[in-house]
Amino acid sequence: MKNYISLSFFFLIGFIGVAQEINFQLTINSDLVNQTNQQIFKTLEQSINEFMNNKAWTNQERLNEEKVDCSMVLNLTGYSNTQFEGTLQIQVQRPVFNTNFKTPILNFLDKDISFNYQEFQPLFYNTSTYESNLISLLSFYAFISLGMEADTFEQKGGSVFYGVAQQILNLTSQNQKKGWNQADGNRNRFWLIDNLSSNTFREYRIAMYGYHRLGLDRMLEDPVAAKQNIMKSIESLNRLYSRRPNAFLNQIFFDAKADEIVDLFSDGPEVDFQKTLNLLNKIAPFFGPKWKRIKY
Protein backbone atom coordinates (compact mmCIF):
# COMPACT_ATOMS: atom_id res chain seq x y z
CA MET A 1 0.00 0.00 0.00
CA LYS A 2 1.03 3.59 -0.46
CA ASN A 3 3.02 5.56 2.07
CA TYR A 4 0.76 7.55 4.41
CA ILE A 5 3.55 9.64 5.97
CA SER A 6 1.55 12.86 5.69
CA LEU A 7 -1.82 12.87 4.02
CA SER A 8 -2.29 16.58 4.63
CA PHE A 9 0.81 17.34 2.56
CA PHE A 10 -0.72 15.70 -0.49
CA PHE A 11 -4.19 17.14 -0.03
CA LEU A 12 -5.39 20.01 -2.20
CA ILE A 13 -8.99 21.16 -2.16
CA GLY A 14 -10.57 21.41 -5.58
CA PHE A 15 -7.79 19.59 -7.42
CA ILE A 16 -9.12 17.46 -10.23
CA GLY A 17 -6.85 14.46 -10.18
CA VAL A 18 -6.32 11.48 -12.41
CA ALA A 19 -7.69 8.89 -10.01
CA GLN A 20 -10.56 8.74 -7.61
CA GLU A 21 -10.15 7.86 -3.94
CA ILE A 22 -13.50 6.26 -3.20
CA ASN A 23 -15.20 3.14 -4.48
CA PHE A 24 -18.78 4.28 -4.04
CA GLN A 25 -22.09 2.46 -4.35
CA LEU A 26 -25.51 3.87 -3.57
CA THR A 27 -28.67 1.76 -3.57
CA ILE A 28 -32.11 3.34 -3.38
CA ASN A 29 -34.91 1.45 -1.65
CA SER A 30 -38.30 2.89 -2.60
CA ASP A 31 -40.50 0.13 -1.14
CA LEU A 32 -42.17 2.56 1.26
CA VAL A 33 -43.00 5.08 -1.47
CA ASN A 34 -46.27 4.83 -3.37
CA GLN A 35 -44.88 5.47 -6.81
CA THR A 36 -45.66 3.28 -9.81
CA ASN A 37 -43.05 4.90 -12.06
CA GLN A 38 -39.69 3.81 -10.67
CA GLN A 39 -37.60 5.45 -13.40
CA ILE A 40 -36.95 8.62 -11.39
CA PHE A 41 -35.37 6.52 -8.62
CA LYS A 42 -33.22 4.61 -11.08
CA THR A 43 -32.06 7.85 -12.69
CA LEU A 44 -31.24 9.38 -9.30
CA GLU A 45 -29.33 6.27 -8.25
CA GLN A 46 -27.28 6.24 -11.45
CA SER A 47 -26.64 9.99 -11.29
CA ILE A 48 -25.34 9.83 -7.70
CA ASN A 49 -23.12 6.82 -8.37
CA GLU A 50 -21.59 8.46 -11.44
CA PHE A 51 -21.02 11.73 -9.58
CA MET A 52 -19.34 10.07 -6.59
CA ASN A 53 -17.18 7.64 -8.57
CA ASN A 54 -16.05 10.16 -11.20
CA LYS A 55 -15.17 12.92 -8.73
CA ALA A 56 -11.58 13.27 -7.55
CA TRP A 57 -11.83 14.71 -4.05
CA THR A 58 -8.08 15.16 -3.51
CA ASN A 59 -4.84 14.96 -5.49
CA GLN A 60 -3.95 11.53 -4.08
CA GLU A 61 -3.33 8.83 -6.64
CA ARG A 62 -4.54 5.43 -5.45
CA LEU A 63 -4.52 1.94 -6.82
CA ASN A 64 -7.91 0.25 -6.88
CA GLU A 65 -7.03 -1.89 -3.87
CA GLU A 66 -6.11 1.24 -1.89
CA LYS A 67 -9.41 3.03 -2.30
CA VAL A 68 -11.91 3.65 0.45
CA ASP A 69 -15.11 1.63 0.03
CA CYS A 70 -18.20 3.66 0.79
CA SER A 71 -21.66 2.15 0.38
CA MET A 72 -24.94 3.86 1.10
CA VAL A 73 -28.53 2.71 1.20
CA LEU A 74 -31.10 5.47 0.76
CA ASN A 75 -34.39 4.25 2.21
CA LEU A 76 -37.03 6.59 0.87
CA THR A 77 -39.99 7.32 3.11
CA GLY A 78 -41.48 10.13 1.05
CA TYR A 79 -41.48 11.45 -2.52
CA SER A 80 -43.53 14.22 -4.07
CA ASN A 81 -42.70 16.10 -7.27
CA THR A 82 -38.98 16.84 -6.76
CA GLN A 83 -38.85 16.38 -2.97
CA PHE A 84 -37.23 13.26 -1.52
CA GLU A 85 -37.21 12.22 2.15
CA GLY A 86 -35.80 9.20 3.93
CA THR A 87 -32.90 7.76 5.87
CA LEU A 88 -29.35 7.04 4.76
CA GLN A 89 -27.26 4.11 5.97
CA ILE A 90 -23.55 4.81 5.45
CA GLN A 91 -20.92 2.08 5.64
CA VAL A 92 -17.21 2.78 5.08
CA GLN A 93 -14.39 0.25 4.84
CA ARG A 94 -10.67 0.44 4.23
CA PRO A 95 -8.21 -2.32 3.23
CA VAL A 96 -5.98 -4.04 5.77
CA PHE A 97 -2.26 -4.07 4.95
CA ASN A 98 -1.01 -7.14 3.07
CA THR A 99 -4.44 -8.81 2.99
CA ASN A 100 -7.60 -8.93 0.90
CA PHE A 101 -9.59 -8.08 4.02
CA LYS A 102 -11.63 -4.88 4.32
CA THR A 103 -12.27 -3.51 7.80
CA PRO A 104 -15.30 -1.35 8.67
CA ILE A 105 -14.54 2.14 9.98
CA LEU A 106 -18.02 3.66 9.92
CA ASN A 107 -21.53 2.25 10.14
CA PHE A 108 -23.88 5.19 10.62
CA LEU A 109 -27.59 5.82 10.10
CA ASP A 110 -28.55 9.37 9.14
CA LYS A 111 -32.26 9.76 9.87
CA ASP A 112 -32.65 13.30 8.54
CA ILE A 113 -32.44 13.03 4.78
CA SER A 114 -34.36 15.47 2.59
CA PHE A 115 -33.43 17.03 -0.74
CA ASN A 116 -34.80 18.23 -4.07
CA TYR A 117 -33.86 16.55 -7.31
CA GLN A 118 -35.19 16.93 -10.84
CA GLU A 119 -34.64 14.00 -13.18
CA PHE A 120 -31.40 14.34 -15.18
CA GLN A 121 -30.34 17.32 -13.07
CA PRO A 122 -26.53 17.64 -13.29
CA LEU A 123 -24.62 17.28 -10.01
CA PHE A 124 -21.70 19.61 -9.31
CA TYR A 125 -19.59 20.14 -6.20
CA ASN A 126 -18.17 23.56 -5.37
CA THR A 127 -15.91 24.01 -2.36
CA SER A 128 -17.02 27.54 -1.57
CA THR A 129 -20.73 27.70 -2.36
CA TYR A 130 -23.90 25.84 -1.48
CA GLU A 131 -25.21 23.96 -4.53
CA SER A 132 -27.99 21.79 -3.11
CA ASN A 133 -28.74 19.70 -0.06
CA LEU A 134 -28.12 16.54 -2.08
CA ILE A 135 -24.63 17.70 -3.09
CA SER A 136 -23.94 18.77 0.49
CA LEU A 137 -24.96 15.36 1.85
CA LEU A 138 -22.83 13.43 -0.64
CA SER A 139 -19.73 15.61 -0.35
CA PHE A 140 -20.01 15.78 3.45
CA TYR A 141 -19.92 12.01 3.77
CA ALA A 142 -17.18 11.75 1.14
CA PHE A 143 -14.89 13.88 3.31
CA ILE A 144 -16.01 12.19 6.52
CA SER A 145 -15.06 8.85 4.90
CA LEU A 146 -11.67 10.13 3.77
CA GLY A 147 -11.01 11.71 7.16
CA MET A 148 -11.85 8.59 9.12
CA GLU A 149 -9.68 6.49 6.84
CA ALA A 150 -6.78 8.95 7.15
CA ASP A 151 -7.05 8.80 10.95
CA THR A 152 -6.43 5.06 10.76
CA PHE A 153 -3.09 5.58 8.98
CA GLU A 154 -1.71 8.65 10.73
CA GLN A 155 -2.32 10.32 14.08
CA LYS A 156 -4.88 13.06 13.38
CA GLY A 157 -4.37 12.42 9.68
CA GLY A 158 -8.01 13.18 8.98
CA SER A 159 -7.98 16.77 10.24
CA VAL A 160 -7.74 18.40 6.82
CA PHE A 161 -10.71 16.36 5.55
CA TYR A 162 -12.76 17.16 8.63
CA GLY A 163 -12.04 20.83 7.97
CA VAL A 164 -13.72 20.55 4.57
CA ALA A 165 -16.66 18.63 6.04
CA GLN A 166 -17.04 21.43 8.60
CA GLN A 167 -17.04 23.99 5.79
CA ILE A 168 -19.77 22.06 3.99
CA LEU A 169 -21.82 21.98 7.18
CA ASN A 170 -21.36 25.72 7.72
CA LEU A 171 -22.54 26.53 4.20
CA THR A 172 -25.49 24.16 4.35
CA SER A 173 -26.76 24.90 7.85
CA GLN A 174 -27.69 28.41 6.71
CA ASN A 175 -30.39 26.86 4.53
CA GLN A 176 -32.21 25.40 7.55
CA LYS A 177 -32.16 21.82 6.29
CA LYS A 178 -32.64 19.25 9.02
CA GLY A 179 -29.60 17.36 10.31
CA TRP A 180 -27.08 20.17 9.87
CA ASN A 181 -27.85 22.11 13.04
CA GLN A 182 -27.21 21.64 16.72
CA ALA A 183 -30.91 21.80 17.59
CA ASP A 184 -31.87 19.00 15.18
CA GLY A 185 -30.90 16.20 17.57
CA ASN A 186 -27.88 14.80 19.39
CA ARG A 187 -26.70 12.24 16.79
CA ASN A 188 -26.72 14.05 13.49
CA ARG A 189 -24.23 15.55 11.02
CA PHE A 190 -23.60 18.57 13.22
CA TRP A 191 -22.54 16.48 16.19
CA LEU A 192 -20.62 13.97 14.06
CA ILE A 193 -18.21 16.55 12.64
CA ASP A 194 -18.20 18.55 15.86
CA ASN A 195 -17.06 15.53 17.87
CA LEU A 196 -14.55 14.34 15.27
CA SER A 197 -12.94 17.79 15.20
CA SER A 198 -12.96 18.42 18.96
CA ASN A 199 -9.97 17.75 21.19
CA THR A 200 -12.48 16.74 23.87
CA PHE A 201 -12.94 13.44 22.06
CA ARG A 202 -9.30 12.94 21.03
CA GLU A 203 -9.20 9.40 22.43
CA TYR A 204 -11.51 8.24 19.68
CA ARG A 205 -9.02 9.28 17.03
CA ILE A 206 -6.15 7.83 19.05
CA ALA A 207 -8.06 4.56 19.22
CA MET A 208 -8.75 4.55 15.48
CA TYR A 209 -5.03 4.85 14.74
CA GLY A 210 -3.94 2.28 17.31
CA TYR A 211 -6.63 -0.23 16.37
CA HIS A 212 -5.91 -0.12 12.64
CA ARG A 213 -2.32 0.92 11.95
CA LEU A 214 -0.74 -0.69 15.02
CA GLY A 215 -3.27 -3.49 15.28
CA LEU A 216 -4.95 -4.84 12.18
CA ASP A 217 -2.17 -3.82 9.79
CA ARG A 218 0.33 -5.82 11.88
CA MET A 219 -1.84 -8.89 12.32
CA LEU A 220 0.07 -11.03 9.81
CA GLU A 221 3.46 -9.81 11.02
CA ASP A 222 2.91 -10.27 14.77
CA PRO A 223 -0.64 -11.28 15.75
CA VAL A 224 -0.01 -11.19 19.50
CA ALA A 225 1.43 -7.66 19.44
CA ALA A 226 -1.36 -6.63 17.07
CA LYS A 227 -4.02 -7.88 19.46
CA GLN A 228 -2.32 -6.15 22.38
CA ASN A 229 -2.35 -2.85 20.47
CA ILE A 230 -6.03 -3.28 19.70
CA MET A 231 -6.67 -3.82 23.41
CA LYS A 232 -4.73 -0.61 24.15
CA SER A 233 -6.98 1.25 21.73
CA ILE A 234 -10.00 0.04 23.69
CA GLU A 235 -8.32 1.36 26.84
CA SER A 236 -8.15 4.77 25.11
CA LEU A 237 -11.92 4.68 24.69
CA ASN A 238 -12.25 3.88 28.38
CA ARG A 239 -10.51 7.18 29.17
CA LEU A 240 -13.05 8.95 26.98
CA TYR A 241 -15.85 7.06 28.71
CA SER A 242 -14.57 8.22 32.08
CA ARG A 243 -15.07 11.85 31.03
CA ARG A 244 -18.06 11.44 28.71
CA PRO A 245 -19.98 8.22 29.48
CA ASN A 246 -22.48 8.84 26.69
CA ALA A 247 -20.00 9.99 24.06
CA PHE A 248 -21.45 9.79 20.56
CA LEU A 249 -18.12 8.61 19.14
CA ASN A 250 -17.93 5.60 21.46
CA GLN A 251 -21.22 4.47 19.95
CA ILE A 252 -19.85 5.19 16.47
CA PHE A 253 -16.75 3.09 17.16
CA PHE A 254 -18.57 0.00 18.40
CA ASP A 255 -21.32 0.21 15.79
CA ALA A 256 -18.54 -0.37 13.26
CA LYS A 257 -16.27 -2.66 15.27
CA ALA A 258 -18.31 -4.89 17.60
CA ASP A 259 -18.59 -7.92 15.29
CA GLU A 260 -14.96 -7.60 14.22
CA ILE A 261 -13.76 -7.50 17.84
CA VAL A 262 -15.69 -10.70 18.55
CA ASP A 263 -14.08 -12.43 15.56
CA LEU A 264 -10.55 -11.15 16.29
CA PHE A 265 -10.42 -12.34 19.88
CA SER A 266 -12.23 -15.62 19.29
CA ASP A 267 -9.54 -16.83 16.88
CA GLY A 268 -5.77 -16.94 16.55
CA PRO A 269 -3.14 -16.79 19.31
CA GLU A 270 -4.46 -16.27 22.82
CA VAL A 271 -3.88 -13.09 24.79
CA ASP A 272 -4.87 -12.05 28.30
CA PHE A 273 -8.25 -10.61 27.36
CA GLN A 274 -10.17 -10.53 30.65
CA LYS A 275 -9.37 -6.89 31.49
CA THR A 276 -10.40 -5.79 28.01
CA LEU A 277 -13.58 -7.83 28.21
CA ASN A 278 -14.45 -6.08 31.46
CA LEU A 279 -13.86 -2.73 29.76
CA LEU A 280 -16.07 -3.66 26.83
CA ASN A 281 -18.91 -4.57 29.16
CA LYS A 282 -18.39 -1.27 30.95
CA ILE A 283 -18.10 1.18 28.06
CA ALA A 284 -20.25 -0.64 25.48
CA PRO A 285 -22.84 -2.58 27.49
CA PHE A 286 -25.35 -2.33 24.64
CA PHE A 287 -23.23 -4.96 22.85
CA GLY A 288 -23.18 -7.29 25.87
CA PRO A 289 -24.74 -10.24 23.99
CA LYS A 290 -21.94 -10.00 21.41
CA TRP A 291 -19.19 -9.81 24.03
CA LYS A 292 -20.53 -13.05 25.52
CA ARG A 293 -19.70 -14.76 22.23
CA ILE A 294 -15.97 -14.06 22.54
CA LYS A 295 -14.08 -17.32 23.15
CA TYR A 296 -10.54 -16.50 24.27
C-alpha positions in Angstrom: 0.0 0.0 0.0 1.0 3.6 -0.5 3.0 5.6 2.1 0.8 7.6 4.4 3.5 9.6 6.0 1.6 12.9 5.7 -1.8 12.9 4.0 -2.3 16.6 4.6 0.8 17.3 2.6 -0.7 15.7 -0.5 -4.2 17.1 0.0 -5.4 20.0 -2.2 -9.0 21.2 -2.2 -10.6 21.4 -5.6 -7.8 19.6 -7.4 -9.1 17.5 -10.2 -6.8 14.5 -10.2 -6.3 11.5 -12.4 -7.7 8.9 -10.0 -10.6 8.7 -7.6 -10.1 7.9 -3.9 -13.5 6.3 -3.2 -15.2 3.1 -4.5 -18.8 4.3 -4.0 -22.1 2.5 -4.4 -25.5 3.9 -3.6 -28.7 1.8 -3.6 -32.1 3.3 -3.4 -34.9 1.4 -1.7 -38.3 2.9 -2.6 -40.5 0.1 -1.1 -42.2 2.6 1.3 -43.0 5.1 -1.5 -46.3 4.8 -3.4 -44.9 5.5 -6.8 -45.7 3.3 -9.8 -43.0 4.9 -12.1 -39.7 3.8 -10.7 -37.6 5.4 -13.4 -36.9 8.6 -11.4 -35.4 6.5 -8.6 -33.2 4.6 -11.1 -32.1 7.9 -12.7 -31.2 9.4 -9.3 -29.3 6.3 -8.2 -27.3 6.2 -11.4 -26.6 10.0 -11.3 -25.3 9.8 -7.7 -23.1 6.8 -8.4 -21.6 8.5 -11.4 -21.0 11.7 -9.6 -19.3 10.1 -6.6 -17.2 7.6 -8.6 -16.1 10.2 -11.2 -15.2 12.9 -8.7 -11.6 13.3 -7.5 -11.8 14.7 -4.1 -8.1 15.2 -3.5 -4.8 15.0 -5.5 -4.0 11.5 -4.1 -3.3 8.8 -6.6 -4.5 5.4 -5.4 -4.5 1.9 -6.8 -7.9 0.2 -6.9 -7.0 -1.9 -3.9 -6.1 1.2 -1.9 -9.4 3.0 -2.3 -11.9 3.6 0.5 -15.1 1.6 0.0 -18.2 3.7 0.8 -21.7 2.1 0.4 -24.9 3.9 1.1 -28.5 2.7 1.2 -31.1 5.5 0.8 -34.4 4.2 2.2 -37.0 6.6 0.9 -40.0 7.3 3.1 -41.5 10.1 1.1 -41.5 11.5 -2.5 -43.5 14.2 -4.1 -42.7 16.1 -7.3 -39.0 16.8 -6.8 -38.8 16.4 -3.0 -37.2 13.3 -1.5 -37.2 12.2 2.1 -35.8 9.2 3.9 -32.9 7.8 5.9 -29.3 7.0 4.8 -27.3 4.1 6.0 -23.5 4.8 5.5 -20.9 2.1 5.6 -17.2 2.8 5.1 -14.4 0.2 4.8 -10.7 0.4 4.2 -8.2 -2.3 3.2 -6.0 -4.0 5.8 -2.3 -4.1 5.0 -1.0 -7.1 3.1 -4.4 -8.8 3.0 -7.6 -8.9 0.9 -9.6 -8.1 4.0 -11.6 -4.9 4.3 -12.3 -3.5 7.8 -15.3 -1.4 8.7 -14.5 2.1 10.0 -18.0 3.7 9.9 -21.5 2.3 10.1 -23.9 5.2 10.6 -27.6 5.8 10.1 -28.5 9.4 9.1 -32.3 9.8 9.9 -32.7 13.3 8.5 -32.4 13.0 4.8 -34.4 15.5 2.6 -33.4 17.0 -0.7 -34.8 18.2 -4.1 -33.9 16.6 -7.3 -35.2 16.9 -10.8 -34.6 14.0 -13.2 -31.4 14.3 -15.2 -30.3 17.3 -13.1 -26.5 17.6 -13.3 -24.6 17.3 -10.0 -21.7 19.6 -9.3 -19.6 20.1 -6.2 -18.2 23.6 -5.4 -15.9 24.0 -2.4 -17.0 27.5 -1.6 -20.7 27.7 -2.4 -23.9 25.8 -1.5 -25.2 24.0 -4.5 -28.0 21.8 -3.1 -28.7 19.7 -0.1 -28.1 16.5 -2.1 -24.6 17.7 -3.1 -23.9 18.8 0.5 -25.0 15.4 1.9 -22.8 13.4 -0.6 -19.7 15.6 -0.4 -20.0 15.8 3.5 -19.9 12.0 3.8 -17.2 11.7 1.1 -14.9 13.9 3.3 -16.0 12.2 6.5 -15.1 8.9 4.9 -11.7 10.1 3.8 -11.0 11.7 7.2 -11.9 8.6 9.1 -9.7 6.5 6.8 -6.8 9.0 7.2 -7.1 8.8 11.0 -6.4 5.1 10.8 -3.1 5.6 9.0 -1.7 8.7 10.7 -2.3 10.3 14.1 -4.9 13.1 13.4 -4.4 12.4 9.7 -8.0 13.2 9.0 -8.0 16.8 10.2 -7.7 18.4 6.8 -10.7 16.4 5.6 -12.8 17.2 8.6 -12.0 20.8 8.0 -13.7 20.6 4.6 -16.7 18.6 6.0 -17.0 21.4 8.6 -17.0 24.0 5.8 -19.8 22.1 4.0 -21.8 22.0 7.2 -21.4 25.7 7.7 -22.5 26.5 4.2 -25.5 24.2 4.3 -26.8 24.9 7.8 -27.7 28.4 6.7 -30.4 26.9 4.5 -32.2 25.4 7.5 -32.2 21.8 6.3 -32.6 19.3 9.0 -29.6 17.4 10.3 -27.1 20.2 9.9 -27.8 22.1 13.0 -27.2 21.6 16.7 -30.9 21.8 17.6 -31.9 19.0 15.2 -30.9 16.2 17.6 -27.9 14.8 19.4 -26.7 12.2 16.8 -26.7 14.0 13.5 -24.2 15.5 11.0 -23.6 18.6 13.2 -22.5 16.5 16.2 -20.6 14.0 14.1 -18.2 16.6 12.6 -18.2 18.5 15.9 -17.1 15.5 17.9 -14.5 14.3 15.3 -12.9 17.8 15.2 -13.0 18.4 19.0 -10.0 17.7 21.2 -12.5 16.7 23.9 -12.9 13.4 22.1 -9.3 12.9 21.0 -9.2 9.4 22.4 -11.5 8.2 19.7 -9.0 9.3 17.0 -6.1 7.8 19.0 -8.1 4.6 19.2 -8.7 4.6 15.5 -5.0 4.8 14.7 -3.9 2.3 17.3 -6.6 -0.2 16.4 -5.9 -0.1 12.6 -2.3 0.9 12.0 -0.7 -0.7 15.0 -3.3 -3.5 15.3 -5.0 -4.8 12.2 -2.2 -3.8 9.8 0.3 -5.8 11.9 -1.8 -8.9 12.3 0.1 -11.0 9.8 3.5 -9.8 11.0 2.9 -10.3 14.8 -0.6 -11.3 15.7 0.0 -11.2 19.5 1.4 -7.7 19.4 -1.4 -6.6 17.1 -4.0 -7.9 19.5 -2.3 -6.2 22.4 -2.4 -2.9 20.5 -6.0 -3.3 19.7 -6.7 -3.8 23.4 -4.7 -0.6 24.2 -7.0 1.3 21.7 -10.0 0.0 23.7 -8.3 1.4 26.8 -8.2 4.8 25.1 -11.9 4.7 24.7 -12.2 3.9 28.4 -10.5 7.2 29.2 -13.0 8.9 27.0 -15.8 7.1 28.7 -14.6 8.2 32.1 -15.1 11.9 31.0 -18.1 11.4 28.7 -20.0 8.2 29.5 -22.5 8.8 26.7 -20.0 10.0 24.1 -21.5 9.8 20.6 -18.1 8.6 19.1 -17.9 5.6 21.5 -21.2 4.5 19.9 -19.9 5.2 16.5 -16.8 3.1 17.2 -18.6 0.0 18.4 -21.3 0.2 15.8 -18.5 -0.4 13.3 -16.3 -2.7 15.3 -18.3 -4.9 17.6 -18.6 -7.9 15.3 -15.0 -7.6 14.2 -13.8 -7.5 17.8 -15.7 -10.7 18.5 -14.1 -12.4 15.6 -10.6 -11.2 16.3 -10.4 -12.3 19.9 -12.2 -15.6 19.3 -9.5 -16.8 16.9 -5.8 -16.9 16.5 -3.1 -16.8 19.3 -4.5 -16.3 22.8 -3.9 -13.1 24.8 -4.9 -12.0 28.3 -8.2 -10.6 27.4 -10.2 -10.5 30.7 -9.4 -6.9 31.5 -10.4 -5.8 28.0 -13.6 -7.8 28.2 -14.5 -6.1 31.5 -13.9 -2.7 29.8 -16.1 -3.7 26.8 -18.9 -4.6 29.2 -18.4 -1.3 31.0 -18.1 1.2 28.1 -20.2 -0.6 25.5 -22.8 -2.6 27.5 -25.3 -2.3 24.6 -23.2 -5.0 22.8 -23.2 -7.3 25.9 -24.7 -10.2 24.0 -21.9 -10.0 21.4 -19.2 -9.8 24.0 -20.5 -13.0 25.5 -19.7 -14.8 22.2 -16.0 -14.1 22.5 -14.1 -17.3 23.2 -10.5 -16.5 24.3 
